[in-house]
Amino acid sequence: MKLITIFGAIAVAIIFFFAIIFALASSYPTLTAQAAQTRLLTSGILFVVGLAVIAGIYFTTRKPKTIIQRLEVSGPMKAAQIKCPNCGSSIDANQIKIVSGVPYVKCPYCGTTFEVTEEPKW
């Protein structure tokens, strides 16, 4: 656990404790109306500050999600050569770009952009 998380949790506990104390103290019967309102306002501000500290801790300590996709095939695979449908030149597989889940490639020789499709084996 990171040190900032521990200090933040301690700070939030102290801030919420004082917010509750001020909220309870505002209901004390011998107070003037202005003093009661001031304590309630202080309690509300402390609650908001405590929630802001919690949000700050969350956003500074969360980790980005890594998505790993795996492909399982039933047998051995080998890469097929990709050829441009316009000029017939060979295309490097590293030039393939995925756009909205569809693989596209631009021919470096003639400039044609086309969708990479797998031809049936039969």
HELIX and SHEET records of a PDB file:
HELIX    1   1 LEU A    3  ALA A   25  1                                  23    
HELIX    2   2 ALA A   33  THR A   61  1                                  29    
HELIX    3   3 ALA A   93  GLN A   95  5                                   3    
SHEET    1   A 2 ILE A  82  LYS A  83  0                                        
SHEET    2   A 2 SER A  90  ILE A  91 -1                                        
SHEET    1   B 3 LYS A  97  VAL A  99  0                                        
SHEET    2   B 3 VAL A 102  LYS A 106 -1                                        
SHEET    3   B 3 THR A 113  GLU A 115 -1                                        
END                                                                             
